[in-house]
């Protein structure tokens, strides 16, 4: 890059600087300089947020967060409405991501669809009127939720943990190797289509090379993940939780491995962190990964290989109940 190029690039704004960077990435890749190409791409995705109109990007981020938060609150309230409020004999708290929710297309049958997801199944299993059993399920299950979010949530709602059996079913969003952070993904929509199309095409074509060059590009690095688990355990025990259970992350099927080098190793690293921290703090471990694979993932998981099928939801619900209440 000569002096004139550097000066011209520094004077560029949004979206020209992004267009320049992705064109440079493509040119380098076509010339066989893949190391240079992926670094141009990394600059491009950095510029997605640093050069974007701040107000427009914030509006998109806020709208996206409001949408998924409203869905989580809707499910939370529906389960609470069916729970025993003041006289529950068993209290359960579930903190999860999209794996604890019906799939988006299933939400059309809300609230009936909640009976097919494991928080609803847990409540139904424990509410036995003829035996005068009364249970409550306080669940916060939100798409794209991470342990960073869980720490913040539990710090603000620690009172719900008292005398409750607590299930933390998070990790997929923390650990998954990404092409873009969430704010970068939303910032792409602010670009003219010809530029956004080039960025997405490059990320698909050179996914392996990008991940190899930036293997730790994920929402929550493993060191922070460990710290979050410790903090969540501290909050739960200080609040008087009856038990705390961490779940393992389901390792994606092998068909996804070639396009995402290191994915199995990465997920296993997070699962080892879960087991290590659980041993350190005295938490239970519910090995959801082993549970689903031992019972045939064709039955227990959806076609995407990550989200639970109705069978998977029932297996998880029954395994947790057996673990903490048997």
LINNORJO-V361673 format. One record per pair of residues at least 12 apart in sequence whose C-alpha atoms are under 10 Angstrom apart, sorted by the first residue. I is the first residue (numbers start at 1). J is the second residue. D is the distance in Angstrom with one decimal. If there is no record, write none. Layout:
I,J,D  I,J,D
This chain:
9,21,9.0  12,51,9.5  13,47,9.6  13,51,6.6  13,52,8.6  13,53,9.9  14,47,8.3  14,48,8.4  14,49,9.7  14,50,9.1  14,51,5.4  14,52,5.9  14,53,7.6  14,190,9.7  14,191,8.5  15,47,8.9  15,48,8.4  15,51,7.6  15,52,7.5  15,53,9.6  15,190,8.8  15,191,6.5  15,192,8.0  15,195,8.2  15,196,9.9  16,51,9.7  16,191,9.7  16,195,9.1  17,43,9.7  17,44,8.0  17,47,7.5  17,48,9.4  17,51,8.1  18,40,9.8  18,41,9.3  18,43,8.3  18,44,5.4  18,45,8.0  18,46,9.0  18,47,6.2  18,48,6.9  18,51,8.3  18,52,9.6  18,191,9.0  18,195,7.9  18,196,9.3  18,199,9.0  19,44,8.0  19,47,9.9  19,191,9.4  19,192,9.7  19,194,9.1  19,195,5.9  19,196,8.7  19,198,8.5  19,199,8.6  20,40,9.3  20,44,8.4  20,195,9.6  21,37,9.4  21,39,9.4  21,40,5.7  21,41,6.7  21,42,8.9  21,43,6.8  21,44,5.3  21,45,9.0  21,47,8.8  21,199,9.6  22,37,8.7  22,38,9.6  22,40,6.7  22,41,6.0  22,42,9.3  22,43,8.6  22,44,6.0  22,45,8.9  22,195,8.2  22,196,9.6  22,198,7.1  22,199,6.3  22,200,10.0  22,202,8.0  23,37,9.5  23,40,8.7  23,41,9.1  23,44,9.5  23,195,9.2  23,198,8.1  23,199,9.0  23,202,9.7  24,36,9.0  24,37,7.2  24,38,9.9  24,39,9.8  24,40,6.4  24,41,8.3  24,44,9.5  25,37,4.2  25,38,6.5  25,39,7.5  25,40,4.9  25,41,5.6  25,42,9.1  25,43,9.3  25,44,8.5  25,199,9.5  25,202,8.2  26,38,9.1  26,40,8.7  26,41,8.6  26,198,8.7  26,199,9.3  26,201,9.9  26,202,7.1  26,206,9.9  27,40,9.9  28,40,8.5  29,202,9.4  29,206,8.8  34,206,8.8  34,209,7.4  34,210,9.1  34,213,9.8  35,209,8.1  35,210,8.9  35,213,7.8  37,202,9.8  37,206,9.3  37,209,9.2  37,210,9.0  38,202,9.5  38,203,9.3  38,206,8.1  38,207,9.4  38,209,7.0  38,210,5.7  38,211,9.2  38,212,9.6  38,213,7.2  38,214,9.0  39,210,8.4  39,213,8.3  39,214,9.4  41,179,10.0  41,199,8.1  41,202,8.2  41,203,8.2  41,206,9.8  41,210,8.2  42,179,9.4  42,180,9.6  42,210,8.3  42,213,9.6  42,214,8.8  44,184,10.0  44,199,8.2  45,179,8.7  45,180,7.0  45,181,8.8  45,184,6.6  45,185,8.8  45,187,9.3  45,188,8.9  45,199,8.5  46,180,9.3  46,181,9.6  46,184,7.7  47,184,8.7  47,187,9.6  48,180,9.7  48,183,8.5  48,184,5.7  48,185,8.4  48,186,9.0  48,187,5.8  48,188,6.7  48,189,9.8  48,190,8.9  48,191,8.8  49,181,9.9  49,183,7.0  49,184,5.9  49,185,9.3  49,186,9.1  49,187,6.3  49,188,8.9  50,184,9.5  50,187,9.9  51,187,9.8  52,184,9.7  52,187,7.1  52,188,9.3  52,190,7.7  52,191,8.8  53,187,9.2  53,190,8.6  54,187,10.0  56,187,8.9  56,190,7.9  57,183,8.0  57,184,9.4  57,186,7.6  57,187,6.2  57,188,9.7  57,189,9.4  57,190,7.7  58,183,9.0  58,186,9.8  58,187,9.4  60,183,8.8  60,186,6.9  60,187,8.0  60,189,9.1  60,190,9.1  61,182,8.6  61,183,6.7  61,184,9.9  61,186,7.1  61,187,8.7  64,182,9.9  64,183,9.9  64,186,8.6  65,143,9.7  65,144,9.6  68,141,9.8  68,142,6.5  68,143,6.4  68,144,8.5  68,145,9.6  69,140,9.5  69,141,9.2  69,142,6.7  69,143,8.4  69,145,9.8  70,142,9.1  71,101,9.7  71,107,9.4  71,141,8.9  71,142,7.5  71,143,8.8  72,96,10.0  72,97,9.3  72,98,9.6  72,101,8.7  72,139,8.7  72,140,6.3  72,141,5.6  72,142,5.1  72,143,7.9  73,139,9.1  73,140,7.3  73,141,8.4  73,142,8.6  74,110,9.5  74,111,9.1  74,140,9.8  75,101,8.4  75,102,9.8  75,107,9.9  75,110,8.7  75,111,7.8  75,113,10.0  75,114,7.6  75,119,9.7  75,120,9.6  75,139,8.0  75,140,8.0  75,141,7.8  75,142,9.2  76,94,10.0  76,119,9.7  76,137,8.7  76,138,6.8  76,139,5.5  76,140,5.9  76,141,7.6  76,142,9.7  77,138,8.7  77,139,8.8  77,140,9.5  78,110,9.3  78,111,7.0  78,112,9.9  78,114,8.5  78,120,9.5  78,139,9.9  79,111,9.0  79,114,8.1  79,115,9.7  79,119,8.1  79,120,6.9  79,123,8.0  79,136,8.1  79,137,6.5  79,138,7.2  79,139,7.5  80,123,9.7  80,136,6.9  80,137,6.4  80,138,6.4  80,139,8.2  81,136,9.3  81,137,9.6  82,120,9.4  82,123,8.3  82,124,9.2  82,127,9.4  82,135,9.2  82,136,7.9  82,137,8.7  83,123,7.4  83,124,9.4  83,126,10.0  83,127,8.2  83,134,7.7  83,135,6.0  83,136,4.4  83,137,6.3  83,138,8.5  84,123,9.9  84,127,8.7  84,133,9.5  84,134,5.8  84,135,5.5  84,136,5.2  84,137,8.5  85,134,9.1  85,135,8.4  85,136,6.7  85,137,9.5  86,134,9.8  86,135,9.9  86,136,9.1  87,133,9.8  87,134,7.1  87,135,8.3  87,136,9.0  88,127,9.5  88,133,7.9  88,134,4.9  88,135,4.8  88,136,6.0  88,137,9.6  89,126,9.5  89,127,9.7  89,132,9.2  89,133,6.6  89,134,5.3  89,135,5.7  89,136,8.2  90,123,9.8  90,126,7.8  90,127,9.2  90,133,8.1  90,134,6.6  90,135,4.7  90,136,6.5  90,137,8.7  90,163,8.6  90,164,7.4  90,165,8.3  90,325,9.2  91,123,9.6  91,126,9.7  91,134,8.9  91,135,5.8  91,136,5.0  91,137,6.2  91,138,7.9  91,160,9.1  91,161,8.7  91,162,8.8  91,163,7.0  91,164,4.7  91,165,6.3  91,166,8.7  91,241,9.7  91,242,9.0  92,119,9.1  92,122,8.6  92,123,8.4  92,126,9.8  92,135,7.6  92,136,6.1  92,137,4.8  92,138,6.3  92,139,8.1  92,160,9.3  92,161,8.5  92,163,8.8  92,164,5.2  92,165,4.9  92,166,6.0  92,167,7.8  92,241,9.7  92,242,9.4  92,243,9.6  92,321,9.6  93,119,9.0  93,136,8.3  93,137,5.7  93,138,4.8  93,139,5.6  93,140,8.2  93,160,7.7  93,161,6.9  93,162,9.8  93,163,9.9  93,164,6.3  93,165,6.1  93,166,4.7  93,167,6.2  93,168,8.5  93,241,9.4  93,244,9.4  94,118,9.7  94,119,7.2  94,137,7.4  94,138,6.4  94,139,4.5  94,140,6.3  94,141,7.4  94,161,10.0  94,164,9.8  94,165,8.5  94,166,5.9  94,167,4.9  94,168,6.2  94,169,7.4  94,245,9.7  95,119,9.7  95,138,8.7  95,139,5.9  95,140,5.1  95,141,5.7  95,142,8.5  95,145,9.1  95,146,9.8  95,147,9.4  95,150,7.2  95,153,9.3  95,154,9.2  95,166,7.8  95,167,6.2  95,168,5.0  95,169,6.0  95,170,7.4  96,119,9.5  96,139,7.8  96,140,6.4  96,141,4.4  96,142,6.5  96,143,8.4  96,144,9.5  96,145,7.1  96,146,8.4  96,147,9.4  96,150,8.7  96,167,8.1  96,168,6.3  96,169,4.7  96,170,5.5  96,171,9.1  96,247,9.9  97,140,8.2  97,141,5.0  97,142,4.7  97,143,5.0  97,144,6.2  97,145,5.0  97,146,7.4  97,147,9.7  97,150,9.9  97,168,9.5  97,169,7.0  97,170,6.1  97,171,8.5  97,172,8.2  97,173,7.9  98,141,6.6  98,142,5.8  98,143,4.4  98,144,6.9  98,145,7.7  98,169,9.7  98,170,9.2  98,172,9.3  98,173,9.2  98,306,10.0  98,307,7.7  98,308,9.5  99,117,8.5  99,118,9.0  99,141,8.3  99,142,8.9  99,143,8.2  99,144,9.9  99,169,8.1  99,170,8.6  99,172,8.9  99,306,8.0  99,307,5.4  99,308,6.3  99,309,9.5  99,312,9.9  99,313,8.7  100,114,9.5  100,116,9.9  100,117,6.2  100,118,6.3  100,119,6.8  100,120,9.4  100,139,9.2  100,140,9.1  100,141,6.0  100,142,8.1  100,143,9.0  100,169,7.8  100,170,9.5  100,307,8.7  100,308,8.2  100,313,8.0  100,316,9.9  101,113,8.9  101,114,7.5  101,116,8.8  101,117,5.9  101,118,8.0  101,119,8.2  101,120,9.5  101,140,9.8  101,141,6.5  101,142,7.6  101,143,8.1  101,307,9.2  101,308,9.1  101,313,9.5  102,114,6.7  102,115,9.1  102,116,7.2  102,117,5.8  102,118,9.2  102,307,9.3  102,308,9.0  102,309,9.3  102,310,9.3  102,313,9.7  103,117,9.2  103,143,10.0  103,302,9.7  103,307,8.3  103,308,9.2  103,309,9.5  104,143,9.9  115,310,9.6  115,313,9.8  116,309,8.9  116,310,6.0  116,311,9.0  116,312,9.9  116,313,7.1  116,314,8.0  117,308,8.5  117,309,8.7  117,310,7.0  117,311,9.7  117,312,9.0  117,313,5.6  117,314,7.7  117,316,9.7  117,317,8.8  118,308,9.3  118,310,8.5  118,311,9.8  118,312,8.5  118,313,4.7  118,314,6.1  118,315,8.4  118,316,6.7  118,317,5.2  118,318,8.7  118,320,9.9  119,137,7.2  119,138,8.8  119,139,7.1  119,140,9.6  119,141,9.0  119,313,8.5  119,314,9.6  119,316,9.5  119,317,7.3  120,137,8.2  120,139,9.5  120,313,9.5  120,314,9.8  120,317,8.9  121,313,7.8  121,314,6.8  121,315,9.9  121,316,9.4  121,317,6.4  121,318,8.5  122,135,9.2  122,136,9.5  122,137,7.9  122,313,9.5  122,314,8.5  122,316,9.1  122,317,5.4  122,318,7.4  122,320,8.6  122,321,7.3  123,135,6.6  123,136,6.8  123,137,6.2  123,138,9.7  123,317,9.2  124,136,9.9  124,137,9.9  125,317,8.6  125,318,8.4  125,321,8.7  126,321,8.6  136,164,9.3  137,164,9.3  137,165,9.7  137,166,9.9  138,160,7.6  138,161,9.1  138,164,9.3  138,166,9.4  139,166,9.7  139,167,9.4  140,153,8.9  141,169,9.1  141,170,9.6  143,173,8.8  144,170,9.6  144,172,8.8  144,173,5.9  144,174,8.7  144,182,8.9  144,219,9.6  145,169,10.0  145,170,7.4  145,171,8.8  145,172,9.0  145,173,6.7  145,174,8.2  146,169,9.6  146,170,6.2  146,171,6.7  146,172,8.1  146,173,5.9  146,174,5.5  146,175,9.2  146,219,7.8  146,220,7.6  146,225,9.0  146,228,9.6  147,168,8.9  147,169,9.4  147,170,6.5  147,171,7.2  147,173,8.8  147,174,7.0  147,219,9.7  147,220,7.8  147,224,8.9  147,225,6.7  147,226,9.4  147,227,9.5  147,228,6.0  147,229,7.3  147,231,9.7  147,232,8.4  148,174,8.5  148,219,9.1  148,220,7.5  148,224,8.4  148,225,7.9  148,227,9.6  148,228,6.6  148,229,9.4  148,232,9.8  149,228,9.5  150,168,8.7  150,170,8.7  150,228,8.3  150,229,9.4  150,231,9.8  150,232,7.6  151,228,6.6  151,229,8.4  151,230,9.8  151,231,6.9  151,232,5.9  151,233,9.7  151,235,8.4  152,228,10.0  152,232,9.4  153,232,9.9  154,231,9.7  154,232,7.4  154,235,7.1  154,236,8.2  154,239,10.0  155,231,9.5  155,232,8.5  155,235,7.0  155,236,9.4  157,235,9.8  157,239,9.8  158,232,9.9  158,235,6.7  158,236,7.1  158,237,9.8  158,238,8.6  158,239,6.0  158,240,9.3  158,241,9.4  159,235,9.8  159,236,9.3  159,238,9.9  159,239,6.4  159,240,8.8  159,241,9.5  160,236,9.5  160,239,8.2  160,240,9.6  160,241,8.8  161,235,8.6  161,236,6.2  161,237,8.5  161,238,9.2  161,239,5.9  161,240,6.7  161,241,5.2  161,242,8.2  161,243,9.4  161,244,9.7  162,236,7.9  162,237,8.6  162,238,8.8  162,239,5.3  162,240,4.6  162,241,4.8  162,242,7.2  162,243,9.8  163,236,9.8  163,237,9.8  163,239,8.3  163,240,5.8  163,241,4.8  163,242,4.7  163,243,8.1  164,236,9.1  164,239,9.5  164,240,7.9  164,241,5.0  164,242,5.1  164,243,6.9  164,244,8.6  165,236,9.6  165,240,9.9  165,241,6.3  165,242,5.2  165,243,4.7  165,244,6.1  165,245,7.9  165,320,9.7  165,321,9.5  165,324,7.3  165,325,9.0  166,233,9.9  166,236,7.9  166,241,7.0  166,242,7.6  166,243,6.0  166,244,4.8  166,245,6.1  166,246,8.7  166,283,9.9  166,284,9.9  166,324,9.5  167,243,8.4  167,244,6.1  167,245,4.8  167,246,6.2  167,247,7.6  167,284,9.2  167,285,9.5  167,286,9.0  167,320,8.2  168,229,9.2  168,232,8.9  168,233,9.9  168,244,7.7  168,245,6.1  168,246,5.1  168,247,6.4  168,248,9.5  168,285,9.7  168,286,9.7  169,245,8.4  169,246,6.4  169,247,5.2  169,248,7.7  169,249,8.2  169,286,9.2  169,288,9.2  170,229,10.0  170,246,8.1  170,247,7.2  170,248,8.1  170,249,7.5  171,219,9.9  171,220,8.9  171,222,9.9  171,225,8.3  171,246,9.7  171,247,8.4  171,248,7.5  171,249,5.7  171,250,8.9  171,267,8.7  171,270,7.5  171,271,8.5  171,274,9.1  172,219,9.8  172,248,9.1  172,249,5.9  172,250,7.5  172,251,8.8  172,252,9.7  172,267,8.2  172,270,9.3  172,306,8.6  173,218,8.1  173,219,6.8  173,220,8.0  173,249,9.6  174,218,6.6  174,219,5.1  174,220,4.7  174,221,7.3  174,222,8.2  174,224,9.6  174,225,7.4  174,249,9.8  174,267,9.7  174,270,8.9  175,216,9.0  175,217,9.1  175,218,6.0  175,219,6.9  175,220,6.5  175,221,7.2  175,222,7.5  175,225,8.7  175,249,8.6  175,263,9.0  175,266,7.1  175,267,6.3  175,268,9.6  175,269,9.0  175,270,6.8  175,271,9.6  176,216,9.4  176,217,8.5  176,218,5.9  176,219,7.6  176,220,8.9  176,221,9.9  176,249,10.0  176,251,9.9  176,252,9.8  176,260,9.7  176,263,7.6  176,266,8.0  176,267,7.5  177,211,7.4  177,214,9.2  177,215,7.3  177,216,7.1  177,217,5.8  177,218,5.0  177,219,8.2  177,220,10.0  177,260,7.6  177,261,9.3  177,262,8.9  177,263,7.1  177,266,8.2  177,267,9.3  178,207,9.4  178,210,9.5  178,211,7.9  178,214,9.5  178,215,9.1  178,216,8.8  178,217,5.8  178,218,5.5  178,219,7.9  178,260,9.3  179,200,9.3  179,203,6.7  179,204,8.8  179,207,7.5  179,210,7.7  179,211,7.7  179,214,9.5  179,217,7.6  179,218,8.6  180,200,10.0  180,203,9.1  180,217,8.2  180,218,8.5  180,219,9.4  181,217,8.2  181,218,7.4  181,219,6.8  182,219,8.4  185,200,9.8  188,200,8.8  204,259,9.1  205,259,9.6  206,259,9.1  207,258,9.9  207,259,6.5  207,260,7.1  207,261,9.0  208,257,9.8  208,258,7.8  208,259,5.6  208,260,5.9  208,261,6.2  208,262,9.6  209,259,9.4  209,260,9.3  209,261,8.9  210,260,9.4  210,261,9.8  211,259,9.1  211,260,6.9  211,261,6.9  211,262,8.4  211,263,9.6  212,260,8.7  212,261,6.9  212,262,8.2  215,260,9.7  215,261,8.6  215,262,7.8  215,263,9.3  215,266,8.8  216,266,8.8  221,270,9.2  222,266,9.0  222,267,9.8  222,269,7.7  222,270,6.3  222,271,9.9  222,273,7.6  222,274,10.0  223,270,9.4  223,273,8.7  225,270,7.9  225,273,8.0  225,274,8.7  226,270,8.4  226,272,10.0  226,273,6.2  226,274,7.4  226,276,8.8  226,277,6.8  226,278,10.0  227,273,9.9  227,277,8.9  228,277,10.0  229,246,8.6  229,273,9.0  229,274,7.7  229,277,6.9  229,278,8.3  229,281,9.2  230,274,9.9  230,277,6.8  230,278,8.6  230,280,8.7  230,281,7.3  232,244,9.4  233,245,9.4  233,246,9.6  233,277,9.1  233,278,8.7  233,281,6.8  233,282,8.8  233,283,7.7  234,281,8.3  237,281,9.4  237,282,10.0  237,283,9.9  242,324,9.1  243,282,9.2  243,283,7.2  243,284,7.7  243,324,7.3  243,325,10.0  244,278,9.0  244,281,9.5  244,282,8.2  244,283,5.2  244,284,6.1  244,285,8.7  244,324,9.0  245,278,8.1  245,282,9.3  245,283,5.5  245,284,4.4  245,285,5.5  245,286,6.6  245,320,8.4  245,323,9.2  245,324,8.6  246,271,9.9  246,274,6.8  246,275,8.2  246,277,9.3  246,278,7.1  246,283,6.9  246,284,6.1  246,285,5.0  246,286,6.2  246,287,8.4  246,288,9.6  247,271,8.5  247,274,7.6  247,275,9.0  247,278,9.9  247,284,8.4  247,285,5.7  247,286,4.7  247,287,5.7  247,288,6.0  247,289,8.4  247,316,9.7  247,320,9.6  248,267,9.1  248,268,9.1  248,270,8.2  248,271,5.5  248,272,8.7  248,273,9.5  248,274,6.8  248,275,8.2  248,285,7.3  248,286,6.6  248,287,5.1  248,288,5.5  248,289,5.9  248,290,8.5  248,291,9.8  249,267,6.8  249,268,8.1  249,270,7.6  249,271,6.2  249,274,9.0  249,286,9.9  249,287,8.0  249,288,6.8  249,289,5.9  249,290,9.5  249,306,9.3  250,264,9.8  250,267,7.8  250,268,9.2  250,271,8.9  250,287,8.8  250,288,6.5  250,289,4.2  250,290,7.9  250,291,9.2  250,292,7.8  250,293,8.7  250,301,9.7  250,305,8.7  250,306,6.7  250,307,8.8  250,308,9.8  251,263,8.1  251,264,6.3  251,265,9.2  251,266,9.2  251,267,6.1  251,268,7.5  251,271,9.3  251,288,9.8  251,289,6.5  251,290,9.3  251,292,9.9  251,293,9.3  251,305,8.7  251,306,7.8  252,264,7.4  252,267,8.5  252,289,9.3  252,304,8.7  252,305,5.9  252,306,6.1  252,307,9.8  253,293,9.7  253,297,8.8  253,304,8.9  253,305,6.0  253,306,8.1  254,305,9.5  255,305,9.4  256,304,9.8  256,305,9.0  271,287,9.0  271,289,9.1  274,287,9.9  275,287,9.3  284,320,9.8  284,323,8.4  284,324,8.7  285,320,9.6  285,323,9.3  286,316,8.5  286,319,7.7  286,320,7.0  286,323,8.1  287,316,9.4  287,319,9.5  287,320,10.0  288,312,9.2  288,315,9.0  288,316,7.0  288,319,9.0  288,320,9.8  289,306,10.0  291,312,8.6  291,315,7.7  291,316,7.8  291,319,8.7  292,308,8.6  292,309,9.9  292,311,9.3  292,312,6.6  292,313,9.7  292,315,8.0  292,316,8.5  295,311,9.3  295,312,8.7  295,315,8.9  296,312,9.7  297,309,9.0  297,311,9.8  297,312,8.5  298,312,10.0  299,311,6.5  299,312,7.4  300,312,4.1  300,313,7.8  300,314,9.1  300,315,8.1  300,316,9.7  301,313,9.0
